[in-house]
């Protein structure tokens, strides 16, 4: 990698890392304290869902604000709010207040991600876009896992976790605001194109929404699950971190397998096998902590690839110049699934106990496998489309649409070409 790229890239990624670590820790802290405050599963789920609702809303609201006041001012305002909000969580434990705080946090964080990722797009030249994209994904995954371990610092039921989140968000400003990278151009809000996306690939849309249902529930209720089944504090952190890192480790082999085979059937078997792993986890939840951590690695390794497989399948069916628009729409589908997931999982946990989080995963994955099987049997790829199969690219559902500009599948001439309709009338 070019030495001239290292300093600005390091400054942006170090700031991003602290933001993601703080986000992971905030999920853990709220989950732990919601359980200690005896919030019901559905109440905890609603509180956590508010974050993802804010995240989705922010994808529309933040680009307009950034265009109006500029990246620097928008970043400073959102960072100040995001840094202060964790302290308000610590001042009083109230579900309604926490829900409102989580919504505003989601709006602010997606705005911060848009700014940071837009700056990364300035850094990422055409030749080095793939490397920058890979570095971004690696830093995000490792940082989210690290955030789970920070819950072990101090009293997880007290003031310390929220103070650490505030400190991390504040320190994230230093390398980002001092970056030598010039201010990027403002980007437009994404378009909501559910009907068009579903017409292109019902499997891709269903898989993306299902991935959001899984990811939102995992990050929101994983700590509540661990507390409920009797894990130690270290056991909860290890389970969460191991599941996230398992998801990162399985991305390449599963993606490589899907590049060599029909991606729809790879997605089917991933969902079916992962449903079996989640069902086994439901059975073992209260008795075998060490086994469940191992299962977490396998579960994360399989379930975290559902989003990437779904996106890659849709991109197999579209023209190259539409990758950015389509993937942006799918990212919104993921956000919608993430908003609904914690509430559904929380209600199931109220009915059948905390171990029902694994039952929820098994149900969602089983329905996904069934949907893929039904649609794949009814709609086979035309042979000519197989020859245009794109390479699998590791994708994360927790980013903003700005990071998609670094997607190495995006054609180099994306910005120089006139806008085209989403659906190619020739297919």
Backbone torsions as a table, in degrees:
resi	resn	phi	psi	omega
1	UNK	NA	141.0	-178.2
2	UNK	-58.0	132.7	-179.9
3	UNK	-61.6	-31.8	179.1
4	UNK	-66.1	-20.7	-179.0
5	UNK	-85.0	-23.6	-170.2
6	UNK	-64.3	-44.9	-175.9
7	UNK	-65.3	-53.3	178.3
8	UNK	-63.9	-36.2	179.2
9	UNK	-66.4	-42.4	179.7
10	UNK	-63.9	-39.2	-179.1
11	UNK	-66.1	-42.6	-179.2
12	UNK	-70.4	-43.4	-178.0
13	UNK	-71.3	-31.9	177.0
14	UNK	-67.9	-41.0	175.5
15	UNK	-64.9	-43.2	177.1
16	UNK	-60.7	-40.9	-179.9
17	UNK	-59.2	-43.4	179.5
18	UNK	-66.6	-35.4	175.4
19	UNK	-62.4	-45.1	-177.0
20	UNK	-70.9	-40.1	176.8
21	UNK	-60.0	-44.9	178.5
22	UNK	-62.4	-38.9	178.3
23	UNK	-63.4	-45.7	178.6
24	UNK	-62.0	-41.6	178.8
25	UNK	-66.0	-37.3	-180.0
26	UNK	-66.0	-40.2	173.9
27	UNK	-57.7	-46.3	-177.8
28	UNK	-64.6	-44.2	-177.3
29	UNK	-64.6	-43.8	-179.7
30	UNK	-67.8	-40.0	177.3
31	UNK	-61.4	-44.0	-179.8
32	UNK	-65.4	-45.0	-175.8
33	UNK	-76.6	-27.0	174.3
34	UNK	-66.0	-40.7	176.5
35	UNK	-65.9	-40.8	179.6
36	UNK	-67.3	-29.7	178.5
37	UNK	-85.0	2.7	177.8
38	UNK	62.4	34.4	170.0
39	UNK	-64.5	142.7	175.0
40	UNK	-69.2	164.5	-179.8
41	UNK	-60.8	-42.1	-177.3
42	UNK	-70.5	-34.2	177.5
43	UNK	-66.3	-45.2	177.7
44	UNK	-61.5	-41.2	178.5
45	UNK	-62.3	-41.1	178.8
46	UNK	-65.1	-41.1	178.0
47	UNK	-60.4	-45.6	-179.1
48	UNK	-69.9	-35.0	178.8
49	UNK	-62.1	-30.3	-179.1
50	UNK	-60.4	-33.6	178.1
51	UNK	-61.7	-47.9	-178.0
52	UNK	-69.8	-32.5	174.2
53	UNK	-62.4	-42.8	175.9
54	UNK	-63.8	-36.2	179.2
55	UNK	-63.2	-45.3	179.5
56	UNK	-66.0	-45.1	179.0
57	UNK	-61.3	-39.1	-178.5
58	UNK	-64.8	-26.6	178.1
59	UNK	-64.8	-23.7	176.5
60	UNK	-93.8	-42.5	-173.4
61	UNK	-76.9	-40.1	-172.5
62	UNK	-68.0	-41.5	177.5
63	UNK	-57.4	-37.5	178.5
64	UNK	-65.0	-41.4	179.2
65	UNK	-66.2	-40.7	-179.7
66	UNK	-63.1	-41.1	178.1
67	UNK	-64.9	-31.9	-175.6
68	UNK	-76.9	-42.4	-173.4
69	UNK	-113.7	-10.5	-179.5
70	UNK	97.4	158.1	-176.7
71	UNK	-62.4	-44.9	-174.2
72	UNK	-64.2	-50.8	-178.7
73	UNK	-65.1	-42.3	179.5
74	UNK	-62.5	-42.3	-179.8
75	UNK	-63.7	-44.9	-179.4
76	UNK	-61.7	-42.6	-179.4
77	UNK	-65.4	-48.5	-178.0
78	UNK	-68.2	-35.5	178.6
79	UNK	-67.4	-39.0	178.3
80	UNK	-62.4	-44.3	179.2
81	UNK	-66.1	-46.7	-178.6
82	UNK	-61.0	-35.1	179.6
83	UNK	-71.5	-32.5	-177.9
84	UNK	-81.2	-31.1	-172.4
85	UNK	-59.9	-39.7	178.8
86	UNK	-58.7	-32.3	179.5
87	UNK	-67.2	-33.1	176.6
88	UNK	-67.5	-33.4	174.6
89	UNK	-58.5	-38.3	-176.0
90	UNK	-75.4	-21.7	-175.1
91	UNK	-73.3	-37.2	177.2
92	UNK	-151.1	146.6	-178.5
93	UNK	-103.2	99.1	-177.6
94	UNK	-144.6	127.8	-173.7
95	UNK	-62.3	-42.0	-179.3
96	UNK	-65.4	-44.2	179.1
97	UNK	-63.6	-43.6	-180.0
98	UNK	-63.9	-38.1	177.8
99	UNK	-61.0	-44.2	178.4
100	UNK	-64.9	-41.8	178.9
101	UNK	-64.3	-38.7	-179.7
102	UNK	-67.1	-37.3	178.6
103	UNK	-63.1	-48.5	-179.3
104	UNK	-64.9	-37.8	177.0
105	UNK	-60.4	-42.6	178.3
106	UNK	-61.2	-42.2	178.8
107	UNK	-62.6	-47.2	-177.2
108	UNK	-65.2	-43.8	-176.1
109	UNK	-68.0	-39.1	177.8
110	UNK	-66.3	-33.3	175.1
111	UNK	-63.8	-42.1	177.5
112	UNK	-64.4	-41.9	178.4
113	UNK	-63.1	-39.5	179.2
114	UNK	-60.5	-44.0	-179.3
115	UNK	-65.4	-49.5	-178.3
116	UNK	-62.4	-45.7	-178.2
117	UNK	-67.6	-32.4	175.6
118	UNK	-65.2	-40.6	176.2
119	UNK	-63.7	-40.1	177.5
120	UNK	-61.6	-33.3	177.9
121	UNK	-65.3	-31.5	175.7
122	UNK	-68.4	-38.5	179.7
123	UNK	-68.5	-38.8	-172.4
124	UNK	-76.4	98.6	173.7
125	UNK	-71.2	167.2	-178.5
126	UNK	-56.2	-42.8	-176.4
127	UNK	-71.6	-27.7	-173.6
128	UNK	-111.8	10.0	-176.6
129	UNK	-60.0	-42.8	-179.4
130	UNK	-62.4	-40.4	-179.9
131	UNK	-67.5	-41.0	178.6
132	UNK	-65.2	-41.6	178.9
133	UNK	-61.2	-44.9	179.6
134	UNK	-63.9	-41.6	178.4
135	UNK	-63.8	-39.8	178.1
136	UNK	-60.1	-47.8	-177.8
137	UNK	-65.6	-39.8	179.9
138	UNK	-64.9	-45.9	179.7
139	UNK	-62.7	-41.1	-179.4
140	UNK	-62.8	-46.2	-177.9
141	UNK	-65.7	-46.6	-179.3
142	UNK	-65.2	-39.5	-178.6
143	UNK	-66.4	-40.5	178.7
144	UNK	-63.4	-39.5	177.1
145	UNK	-66.0	-41.0	179.6
146	UNK	-62.3	-35.1	179.2
147	UNK	-60.9	-29.5	178.8
148	UNK	-67.5	-35.7	-178.4
149	UNK	-73.4	-27.7	-177.7
150	UNK	-65.9	-15.7	177.8
151	UNK	-64.1	-18.3	180.0
152	UNK	-79.1	-9.4	179.8
153	UNK	-83.0	116.8	178.9
154	UNK	75.3	-165.0	-179.0
155	UNK	-83.6	113.6	-176.6
156	UNK	-69.1	-13.8	179.4
157	UNK	-99.7	7.4	-176.1
158	UNK	-116.2	-146.6	-172.6
159	UNK	-83.5	-26.9	-169.0
160	UNK	-58.5	-49.4	-177.7
161	UNK	-57.9	-41.1	179.9
162	UNK	-67.6	-36.3	177.2
163	UNK	-64.9	-40.6	178.3
164	UNK	-63.4	-40.4	178.0
165	UNK	-61.6	-45.4	179.3
166	UNK	-60.3	-41.9	179.2
167	UNK	-63.9	-44.9	-179.4
168	UNK	-62.2	-44.5	178.9
169	UNK	-63.1	-37.9	179.4
170	UNK	-68.7	-45.3	-180.0
171	UNK	-66.5	-25.7	178.2
172	UNK	-62.7	-24.3	-179.0
173	UNK	-68.1	-31.4	-171.0
174	UNK	-62.2	-59.0	-178.7
175	UNK	-67.5	-28.8	-177.3
176	UNK	-75.4	-44.6	-179.1
177	UNK	-71.1	-23.1	178.6
178	UNK	-94.4	5.3	-178.9
179	UNK	-63.4	140.6	178.3
180	UNK	-79.9	1.3	-177.8
181	UNK	-73.1	135.2	179.7
182	UNK	-67.8	156.4	-177.5
183	UNK	-65.6	131.3	-178.3
184	UNK	-77.8	171.5	175.3
185	UNK	-76.0	147.2	177.3
186	UNK	-69.8	145.4	-178.9
187	UNK	-110.7	156.1	-179.7
188	UNK	-81.9	155.1	175.5
189	UNK	-68.8	147.5	-179.4
190	UNK	-69.6	158.4	176.2
191	UNK	-93.9	143.9	177.7
192	UNK	-88.5	111.8	-170.8
193	UNK	-129.1	48.8	-175.5
194	UNK	-59.3	-47.0	-175.7
195	UNK	-61.1	-45.6	-179.4
196	UNK	-65.3	-41.7	179.6
197	UNK	-64.7	-41.4	-179.4
198	UNK	-66.6	-34.3	176.9
199	UNK	-64.7	-40.9	178.9
200	UNK	-65.5	-49.1	-176.4
201	UNK	-156.6	99.6	174.7
202	UNK	-62.0	-33.1	178.7
203	UNK	-62.9	-44.7	-179.3
204	UNK	-63.1	-43.0	-179.6
205	UNK	-67.6	-46.4	180.0
206	UNK	-63.6	-41.6	178.7
207	UNK	-63.8	-38.8	179.9
208	UNK	-67.6	-46.2	177.5
209	UNK	-62.5	-42.1	178.5
210	UNK	-62.3	-38.2	176.9
211	UNK	-62.0	-38.5	176.0
212	UNK	-65.6	-40.3	176.9
213	UNK	-58.5	-38.4	-179.8
214	UNK	-75.2	-50.0	-175.7
215	UNK	-65.4	-43.5	179.8
216	UNK	-61.5	-42.1	179.8
217	UNK	-68.9	-38.6	-179.1
218	UNK	-63.5	-52.8	-178.3
219	UNK	-65.7	-33.1	-175.6
220	UNK	-80.7	-37.3	-169.2
221	UNK	-120.1	3.6	179.5
222	UNK	-59.2	-41.6	179.8
223	UNK	-72.2	-36.2	176.1
224	UNK	-62.9	-41.0	176.3
225	UNK	-60.0	-48.8	-178.6
226	UNK	-60.9	-43.9	176.8
227	UNK	-61.4	-43.6	-174.5
228	UNK	-66.0	-34.4	-178.7
229	UNK	-91.2	2.7	172.1
230	UNK	92.9	20.5	176.2
231	UNK	-66.9	150.5	170.2
232	UNK	-72.1	166.8	178.0
233	UNK	-58.5	-44.0	178.5
234	UNK	-65.3	-37.1	179.9
235	UNK	-63.9	-40.3	178.6
236	UNK	-63.3	-48.5	-179.0
237	UNK	-61.8	-40.4	-179.7
238	UNK	-66.4	-41.9	178.9
239	UNK	-61.2	-47.4	-178.5
240	UNK	-64.4	-48.2	-177.8
241	UNK	-65.6	-41.0	-179.3
242	UNK	-64.6	-37.7	179.1
243	UNK	-65.8	-43.3	179.4
244	UNK	-64.8	-45.2	-179.4
245	UNK	-68.6	-33.2	174.4
246	UNK	-60.8	-39.7	177.5
247	UNK	-61.4	-38.7	178.7
248	UNK	-69.8	-38.5	-175.6
249	UNK	-69.8	-33.0	-175.8
250	UNK	-84.5	-10.4	-173.3
251	UNK	-58.8	-47.9	-175.0
252	UNK	-67.7	-51.6	-178.2
253	UNK	-62.3	-39.7	178.7
254	UNK	-67.4	-42.9	178.2
255	UNK	-62.5	-41.5	178.4
256	UNK	-62.8	-41.0	177.8
257	UNK	-62.2	-39.8	-179.3
258	UNK	-71.6	-25.9	176.2
259	UNK	-69.0	-26.9	-176.3
260	UNK	-95.1	-13.2	-175.4
261	UNK	-133.2	173.6	176.9
262	UNK	-62.7	116.5	-172.9
263	UNK	-61.9	-31.1	-179.4
264	UNK	-62.8	-41.1	-177.8
265	UNK	-77.8	-29.1	171.2
266	UNK	-62.5	-43.1	177.3
267	UNK	-62.8	-40.6	178.1
268	UNK	-58.7	-50.4	-176.9
269	UNK	-69.4	-33.8	174.9
270	UNK	-60.8	-45.9	-179.8
271	UNK	-66.4	-42.4	-178.7
272	UNK	-65.2	-46.7	179.5
273	UNK	-65.2	-41.0	-179.4
274	UNK	-67.1	-34.6	175.0
275	UNK	-61.9	-39.6	176.7
276	UNK	-64.6	-41.0	177.8
277	UNK	-62.9	-44.0	179.0
278	UNK	-64.3	-38.4	177.8
279	UNK	-63.7	-41.3	176.7
280	UNK	-64.3	-38.6	177.0
281	UNK	-62.6	-38.0	176.7
282	UNK	-60.7	-39.1	-179.8
283	UNK	-71.9	-37.4	-174.3
284	UNK	-91.2	-5.9	-165.4
285	UNK	-51.4	-45.5	-171.7
286	UNK	-91.5	-4.9	-172.0
287	UNK	-116.8	-31.9	-169.0
288	UNK	-129.5	83.7	-175.2
289	UNK	-63.2	-46.4	-177.2
290	UNK	-64.3	-38.1	178.3
291	UNK	-65.6	-36.4	-178.4
292	UNK	-68.4	-33.3	176.7
293	UNK	-65.6	-40.6	176.3
294	UNK	-64.0	-43.3	177.1
295	UNK	-61.9	-33.6	178.1
296	UNK	-60.5	-39.5	178.3
297	UNK	-61.8	-46.1	-179.2
298	UNK	-68.1	-43.5	179.7
299	UNK	-60.8	-47.8	178.9
300	UNK	-62.2	-40.5	-179.9
301	UNK	-60.2	-34.7	-180.0
302	UNK	-87.3	-49.5	-173.0
303	UNK	-68.2	-32.1	-178.4
304	UNK	-73.9	-10.7	177.1
305	UNK	-90.5	-10.1	-177.0
306	UNK	-60.3	-42.2	-179.5
307	UNK	-64.2	-49.2	-179.1
308	UNK	-61.7	-41.1	178.2
309	UNK	-64.3	-40.4	-179.6
310	UNK	-65.1	-45.3	179.2
311	UNK	-64.1	-43.5	-179.1
312	UNK	-63.3	-38.3	178.7
313	UNK	-63.3	-42.9	178.6
314	UNK	-63.7	-41.4	-179.2
315	UNK	-67.4	-21.3	173.8
316	UNK	-65.7	-23.8	-170.3
317	UNK	-103.2	1.8	-175.7
318	UNK	-122.6	165.7	174.8
319	UNK	-71.4	152.5	-175.2
320	UNK	-58.0	-35.4	-175.4
321	UNK	-74.3	-3.7	-178.8
322	UNK	-105.6	3.9	-177.4
323	UNK	-56.3	-46.1	-175.6
324	UNK	-62.6	-48.4	-177.0
325	UNK	-65.7	-43.4	-178.0
326	UNK	-67.3	-45.8	-178.6
327	UNK	-65.7	-33.9	175.1
328	UNK	-62.2	-42.6	177.5
329	UNK	-64.1	-39.9	178.4
330	UNK	-66.4	-33.4	177.1
331	UNK	-62.7	-35.7	175.3
332	UNK	-67.3	-37.4	175.9
333	UNK	-60.3	-42.2	177.2
334	UNK	-60.1	-43.5	-179.6
335	UNK	-63.3	-38.2	178.1
336	UNK	-65.3	-44.2	176.6
337	UNK	-60.9	-39.8	179.1
338	UNK	-65.4	-30.9	179.0
339	UNK	-70.2	-39.2	-176.7
340	UNK	-81.4	-35.8	-172.2
341	UNK	-53.5	-51.7	-177.7
342	UNK	-59.6	-36.6	179.7
343	UNK	-67.5	-44.9	178.5
344	UNK	-63.3	-45.1	-179.7
345	UNK	-65.9	-39.1	179.3
346	UNK	-62.4	-39.7	178.9
347	UNK	-65.9	-39.6	178.2
348	UNK	-65.8	-36.4	177.9
349	UNK	-67.2	-33.8	175.0
350	UNK	-64.0	-36.5	-176.0
351	UNK	-78.0	-40.0	-170.6
352	UNK	-121.9	6.6	179.2
353	UNK	98.1	165.6	-175.1
354	UNK	-61.1	-29.2	179.6
355	UNK	-67.0	-11.8	179.4
356	UNK	-67.8	-8.7	173.1
357	UNK	-59.7	-40.5	177.2
358	UNK	-67.0	-36.1	176.0
359	UNK	-63.7	-40.4	176.5
360	UNK	-59.7	-46.6	178.0
361	UNK	-58.1	-44.5	-178.3
362	UNK	-62.8	-40.1	-179.9
363	UNK	-65.7	-48.4	-179.7
364	UNK	-60.8	-45.6	-178.7
365	UNK	-66.9	-37.4	176.9
366	UNK	-63.3	-42.9	177.4
367	UNK	-65.8	-37.4	176.3
368	UNK	-62.3	-46.8	179.6
369	UNK	-59.7	-42.7	179.2
370	UNK	-63.5	-42.3	179.9
371	UNK	-64.2	-44.1	179.1
372	UNK	-62.1	-43.4	-179.8
373	UNK	-61.4	-43.0	-178.6
374	UNK	-66.5	-48.2	-177.2
375	UNK	-72.6	-34.2	179.3
376	UNK	-67.4	-35.1	178.7
377	UNK	-71.7	-26.2	-176.2
378	UNK	-94.6	-17.0	-171.5
379	UNK	-143.1	89.8	-179.4
380	UNK	-86.0	149.5	177.2
381	UNK	-66.3	139.8	173.5
382	UNK	-69.9	140.2	-178.3
383	UNK	-51.2	-34.9	-179.0
384	UNK	-67.0	-27.8	179.8
385	UNK	-75.8	-27.7	179.9
386	UNK	-63.3	-33.4	-178.5
387	UNK	-70.7	-16.1	-179.7
388	UNK	-100.8	18.8	-175.9
389	UNK	-61.7	131.0	-180.0
390	UNK	-86.0	160.5	175.7
391	UNK	-74.7	146.5	175.4
392	UNK	-69.2	133.2	177.2
393	UNK	-123.7	130.0	179.2
394	UNK	-58.0	125.1	-177.5
395	UNK	-125.6	144.4	175.0
396	UNK	-116.8	135.4	-177.9
397	UNK	-83.5	-3.5	-175.3
398	UNK	-98.8	15.0	-177.9
399	UNK	-100.3	176.9	173.1
400	UNK	-92.9	172.3	-179.5
401	UNK	-69.8	-14.2	-178.3
402	UNK	-65.6	-32.5	-177.6
403	UNK	-68.0	-19.0	-178.7
404	UNK	-66.0	-19.6	176.9
405	UNK	-63.4	-21.8	179.8
406	UNK	-91.2	-5.5	-179.2
407	UNK	-53.7	119.4	-176.0
408	UNK	-65.9	-10.4	176.1
409	UNK	-80.6	-13.7	-178.0
410	UNK	-69.2	130.3	-179.1
411	UNK	-64.4	148.0	-177.6
412	UNK	-62.2	-25.1	-175.6
413	UNK	-98.4	22.1	-175.6
414	UNK	-52.8	-48.3	-172.4
415	UNK	-80.7	-14.1	-178.0
416	UNK	-92.9	-6.9	-177.5
417	UNK	-97.1	148.3	178.7
418	UNK	-68.4	153.9	178.6
419	UNK	-62.1	140.8	-179.9
420	UNK	-127.6	159.0	178.4
421	UNK	-64.0	153.4	-176.3
422	UNK	-64.5	-40.8	-177.2
423	UNK	-96.4	128.2	177.6
424	UNK	-76.9	115.4	-178.1
425	UNK	-64.7	-11.7	180.0
426	UNK	-83.0	-2.7	-178.1
427	UNK	-117.3	NA	NA
